[in-house]
Amino acid sequence: MSLAWIYPLQDLTETPLPDGSPILRHAVPILIPAKDSVHFGVLDSGSPLSVTSRRFARQAGIDLDAAVPVMEVPLGLAARFDRLPVFEINLELQAPDGSDTVSWNLRVAVRPTWNFPFEVLFGQRGWFDSFTTTFGPGHLAVEPEAAFGDRFRTSA
């Protein structure tokens, strides 16, 4: 990824708003390396770290019964507060046209219950510390981490 990848907001088939309009999410297509299925991760700049389900963590190769977590963290999500184990996984971000991927390692907290129409909630750690992201009214742009420092002449 050398230039920005532009993604449209996604309708993940959630119950529409009372006025009938769809809920549109800042979501990106992701893959587990060496697996074919595309999943979605939703970006949440208010979350201190990334979170996923037990099922997705297992698909990503984490043996939840044997693996030792990197750490445990207290985290509230969807009106539930838990102490969650955090593991490191490898994912691939898929280009908007599906022609390319970018691989990165991230730490994700694993939540025991998951009732969301996406597989990963990407937070400050795991997404925003790995990519420069710009939100627009109908799209989002994803660039390499260094893009922000290059654009605004800061050290990222």
Summary of the structure (lengths in Angstrom):
residues: 156
radius of gyration: 15.8
end to end distance: 17.4
largest distance: 47.5
contacts: 431
relative contact order: 0.25
helix: 8%
strand: 47%
